[in-house]
Amino acid sequence: MPAALTATALPDLAAVRLSLSASAELQVLADDDWSTASLEQAEAAALAWASSGNAKMVGADDGLRLRDRSDEMVVADDYEASTGAASWGRVSSSVAGAQPTVVIAPGSSGTRCVAFWGAAAGSAGAGVWDRTVYGLTPGVTYTVRARVSRLPSRRAGTFTFGVGGIGATDPAPISTVWTLVEYTFTATSISHNVRLTHTYTAGSGEGIVQLDDLTVTTAGAPEYLPRLDGVGYVERSFSDLVVGREYAVGAWLETRGPVDGFTVEFTVDTVVHRVTQDLTRMAKGDSAERTPVWFTFTATASSVTLRIRPMPTPGTVTGAGQWVTLKALDVRWVGGPAALALTFRMSDTANWTPGGTAPTGLVRTMTTVGVGVLAVHPYAWPHLVLTAAIGSGTTVVTVGAGTQWARRTIPGLSPGRRYRVLVACEASTAGAVGASLRTTVGVTGLVESAPSTGRWAVVEFLATSTSHELFVKIADAATVQESTMSTASLRVHYVRVVDTFADLTDTYELRSLTRADVNGRAAVRRLAGQDIEGGSLIVSDYEPALTGLVVYEALVRDTDAGTDELVSASVDLTGMLSVPVLAPATLPQHGRRPLMVTNVYEASRRSLATVHEVVGRPDPLVTLGRLRTREGSFEVLVRDYPSAVELLQVYERGEVVLLRDPTVPGVDMYHVVAGRLRLSPSGRRWVLQVDYVEVARPTGPLLGGLGWTFDEAFEQLASFDVARAAFPSFNDYTVGPS
C-alpha cells in the first residue's frame, strides 16, 4: 500500500498545504497544480518546464499597473491648448506659407490635435516638419511616440517619423484611424529634432496629416496613466451576457504610493457600482499591500464595459508629487447563479485599453506584468500556455506540426511500473487543436478541446527508467476545416502523474497526522469529519511555527489489508514571513498580522509545588508540582488605528488566540486575555498591550465548511446579496458555513 505526503508553504496564508495520497493511484508528480498555487509557487513550478519558445508560464505576479511618474518623461504634447503647435517649425513644404496649426477636431484622446499641410489640392508634394527636443543626455536611448491620422475627406499619402540626422521609420500610409507610431534613438547631443515627413501623389483634396499625443521618454521606461486626478482609467468589454442575470466582479487591489488619500472606482457602462474605502493607509511606504473588493450588477445588455479608475479622496490636494501604483490582481468575472463561469486575467492586454485625458507632462497608456490569458473554471489562473499558427486551406490543414511544446522531467519512477498522466487543458479554437501528451517512451494521447470547456487528456506508459520527459504539445497532424490564417492557443491548467499498479478497491483511513517544529510535536488539527476520501486528502495547517524546519508525519491504515504505513514530509519556513500572526484558535485562517511584537515582553511561571513547615524539623515537607504556563504581558505594534481595530476583533470572539512570531523561535503560544487590552498611539503607529495567560494547545477540530466550494456556494445561496449577508467578508466566504 504505497502512500505519499507532500508539504508546501503558502506565504499568503501563513500556512502549509499538506497533500496526502493513499490511493491506489500514487501521485508521482503532483506539484504542477497551478490552480491552487500562490503566485510564488506558480513561478517556481514554471522553472521545471522548458519550452520551444512558444510556451510560457502566465499568472506569476500578474496584474495591471496604473502609475504616474513624470521624471522619466522628456516631452508630452497633447495639443489641447490652442498654442500647442508653436514648437513645430516647417523645414520644407509644397504649400507656401503653410504652418502647423492646432485644429479643433477629434484628437487621439481629446478635442484638439495639430495639423500639417503637405500638398495643395490636386498636386503632388511633400512636407517636412520638426520640433526641437531639449534636455537630452548624450549616450542615453530615447523613444519617440505619437499618434497620426488623416481626415476621411483628405487625400491619402505616406509619412515617415523619426529624428532628424539620425534616422526615421519606413514610409507608412496615412490612415483615417489614429495609429500609434514610435521611433527609438540614442542621443548624441543635448537636443535633437523630432521630424515628421509626409508625401502625397497628385489627386483631389488637400494633403493634410494630423498628429496628437507626442511623447519622448527614456527607452524601455514604463508608460503610465495620469496622476491621481480621477481622469485616467482602464477598461475592457465583456460580451455574451444574459440580460436580467446577476453578475459579480471581484478583484484584489495592490497599492503603493506617496498619496494623501484615494479610492478606486468600478463602473459598468458608466454606472458607478463600487467605490472602495480610502486606501491611503495601504499605499504608504515602500511595501505594497492588498485588499479584496467585489460588487454585483444586473446585466441590461448582452455586452458591457468594465472600467477601473483611481480617484482622489474628496478634499485631497493632488499635484506633481501625488502618484499611486494600482495593481489589480485576479479580476474575477462571475456569471449566473449556477456556477463560477469565467475568470479573466487583468493582464489580458489585447482586451484592456487605457483612456482619459492626460494632464500636461504625462502619458495615458498602460503597462502590464506577465502575459495574461483567459482561464476557465474549474481550473484557476496561473497556467501554462502554448501558441501555434493555423495555416489557411480550402479543405484541411495541419495545426502546429508538433513544433509548439513544453516539457518537463518526471522523476521518481520505478522501471517496469505503469503510470498514468492526466492533464487538464482547453483550447482557443473549437475542433482546431488538441493536446498531445508524449513521453520519451513514445506513447501519445490526443484529446479534442473546446474554447469554454476544460478537458482531461489521459495517457498511460510503462516506465523504462527512473525518469522520463513529459511533452505537452499542440497535436501533430490535427486536421481541421479552416479557411483563414489564425492562431490557436492551448492552455494547460493541471498536470498529475500517478502510479496505477495497485488494486483500485483498496480503502484507507488516516490514523494520525502530526507536526514537529520548534514549538514541539502536536497533532495537525483538521475540519470535523475531514479524512481520506477517494484516496487523497488535502489539509491546510495554519498553526506551524513561522520559522525553521517543520516535519509532518501521517499514519495511514489500509482497512482492507489491515496494515499501516507511516509517511513523512518536511518544509523549511525560514523567511516565509517577517511579521507575527495573531489568530483565533478555532479559525486560524482569520489571523491578523501586526508589524511586530515589541521588546516589551514579560512572562512568569508559578510553581504548583507546596511547602509544609514541620515543628522541630529543619527541612520542610514538599508536595511536588509542575510549573504553570506562562502569564504576563506583551505589546504588538500596528500600522494605524484601523489595523488596531482589526486586531482587537481577533480577541472580541472570546476564544483562545494563537500568537506566532517568526523572529523569536519557540515563543509561540495559545493564550487568553487575563486582564486588559490597552491601545495607545506611538508616534505614527499604534501599540496594543495584551495581559495574557498561556493555555493548553486546543485539541478540537477547526471551524469551517468541509468541502465548501464555489459551486456549492452558488447552489445554497440564491443571490450575491444573500451571500454577503451570510458571510461579511470574502475570507468568511471561503471558509464556508460553520
Secondary structure, 3 states (H helix, E strand, C coil): CCCEEEEEEEHHHCEEEEEEECCCCEEEEEEEECCCCCHHHHHHHHCCCEECCCEEEECCCCEEEECCCCCCEEEEECCCCCCHHHHEEEEEECCCCCCCEEEECCCCCCCEEEEEEEECCCCCEEEEEEEEECCCCCCCEEEEEEEEECCCCCCCCEEEEEECCCEECCCEECCCCCEEEEEEEECCCCCEEEEEEEEECCCCCCEEEEEEEEEEEECCCCCCCCCCCCCCEEEEEECCCCCCCEEEEEEEEEEECCCCCEEEEEEECCEEEEECCCCHHHHCCCCCEEEEEEEEEECCCCCEEEEEEEEECCCCCCCCCCCCEEEEEEEEEEECCCCCCEEECCCCCCCCEEECCCCCCCCCCCEEECCCCEEECCCCCCEEEEEEEECCCCCCEEEHHHCCEEEEEECCCCCCCEEEEEEEEEECCCCCCEEEEEECCCCEEEEECECCECEEEEEEEECCCCCEEEEEEECCCCEECCCCCEEEEEEEEEEEEEECCCCCCCCEEEEEEEEEECCEEEECCCECCCCCECCEEEEEECCCCCCCEEEEEEEEEECCCCEEEEEEEEEECCCCCCCCEEEECCCHHHCECCCEEEEEEEEECCECCEEECCCCCCCCEEECCCECCCEEEEEEEECCHHHHHHHHHHHHCCCCEEEECCCCCCCCEEEEEEEEEEEEEECCEEEEEEEEEECCCCCCCECCCCCCCHHHHHHHCCCHHHHHHHCCCHHHHHHCCC
